Amino acid sequence: MRRFVDATNRRDYDGALAWYSQDAVLDMTPLGVGLFEGRDAIRGLFEDWNAAYEHVEQAMEEFRDLGNGVSFAVFSLRGRLGSGSVELRYACVTSWTDGLIERDTNYTDIDECRAAAERLARERGP
């Protein structure tokens, strides 16, 4: 996951997208941004999101492998827009298959995301 964050900070979209399955889903609806299905749509989001900023960088604050192909992570994002700046703290629950992201859902409510991740890990359990 750290290599993914490094790739996105460098705006290396090919490197970041290499972590997603071809038909991956990036669900940003809890953030009010939308649902992006497939690598092309996800790339479009990355490009559009980053193009809005003069500078943007994210850092991973926490990462937990919950087992059964589910992870939980907390990120902070800082960006510069002209003379202003933006800060966003968010979390994501990610489901993995064969080492690739199949679905990534982002939340601004960290506790809600943590609960969703734990629930999904139990549901996918043996």
Protein Blocks (a to p, Z undefined) as FASTA:
>chain_A
ZZmmmmmmnopaklmmmmpcfkbccdfklnonapcedjklmmmmmmmmmmmpmbdcdddf
bdcdebjhiacddddddddehjbccddddddddddeehiafbdcddfblmlmmmmmmmmm
mmmmZZ
